[in-house]
Amino acid sequence: MLIAEMTMDEFSAGLKKSQTVLIPFGSTEEHGSHLPLDTDTLHASEVGRRLAEVRDIFIAPPIHYGVCRSTADHPGTLSISTETLKALAIDVVAALYRQGLRNFILLSGHAGGTHMAALTDAGEKLLQ
């Protein structure tokens, strides 16, 4: 159940099937001259899309920005701060919670250490 492609009536009906949502996190960063800047986001989104084909699960629209310290100066890389990523994750989960979702999977296609630490921090904050 791809949230971005659903109507509000489909969303409401989906809540009767599942209260679980996967949120794909990625980044916009260089991956050499042979891959698109959105590679990390594409990976996480595709995992979600394929999961939704075999399970009743909501897939949130992807987050296209991440913390990209080591590649920040490469052409096309758009890095955000750890504070912004953490706040974004918390706000997105809170918005989804208000809509009736209760189980949250934050899946990152970007594996930068600082990026992952920010998502971990967000998860810990949400558990409080």
N, C-alpha and C positions, 0 to 999 in steps of 0.2 A: 504494500500500500504506500505508494509514493506520494507524500503529502503535497508536494508542489503540483502534482497532476490531478489532485482530487478536488471535487466540489465539497462544499460544507456538508451537504447531505451524505455524501460518501464517507466523509470523515466521521460524522456521527454514527453511521452504521458500522464503520470499522472499529469503533470503541467497544462494540458488543462482541467483537471477535478477539481483540487484543488491546492491552494497555501498555504494550512494550514498543519502544521507539529506538532506532539506531540513528545516531547523529554522526554523519561522516565529516571528519576534519581532515583538511589537507593543507596545502600551501601553494603559493605562486612563486616559484623559484626556478633557477636554471637547472637543467639536467643535461647539459651539453648541447651541442648544436643539432642533435638528432631527435630530441624529445621535446614535447610541448612544456611550457612553463607550469601547466596545470596537472602534471603527471601524478603527483601525490593525491590530489583531490580526485582525479579520475579513478585511481585505484580504490580508494575508500568508497566512492560512490558506486562503483561497479560491484564491489562485494555486497553492499546493501541491496542493490538492484537484484542480484542473483539470489540473495537470501529471501527477498520478498516474493520470489517466484515459487519457493517451496515452503514458506512459513507465513502465517498471518502475523505480520509485524509492520509497524509504520517505519518508513524511512524519511527522515527529515531532509530538507534541502541542505546541501553541503556547505561547509564553511571553507571558503577558498583562501583564507589567509592564515599564516602561522608564524612562529618565531623561527627566523632563518639567520642565525648569527654568522655561520661560516660562509654563507653564500650571499650575504647582504649587499656586497659591492659588485656582484655579477649583473650583467645586463638583464633586465626584466624581473629581478627578484624584488618582491614586495614583502618586507618583514614588518610584523607588528610587535609591540612590547609584550612581555610575559603578563603584565597587569591587564592589558587589553584582551589577550586571549583568555585569561582566567575569567575576567568579567563577562566576556562574550559567552563562554561556556555556561556560566552560572545563569545568565539572563535567558539564554535559549532553553535550558532545562526548566527554569521557572515558568516561562511562557508555555511550554509543552505540558507542564504539570497543571497549570490553570485550565488547560483544554481537556484534562481528564486522563492524561497518560501518567503511569506510575513506575514503570521500569525503564531505565535509561542505559543505553550502551553508547559510549563515546568511542568511536573507532577512528584512529588516526592513520592516514596514509603517509604522513610525514613523521619520521622517527628521530628527529633532532632531540638531543638530551634535554635542552632547556624547554623546548616545546612540550615534550612529554611531561616534564616536571610541572609545568603550568597547568596542564590538564589534570594531572594527579592532584595538585593543590585544589583545583576547582572541585574535583570529586570529593575530596576530604571536607571541603567547606559545605558542600551540598548534603553530606551525611550528618552534619551537626543538627 
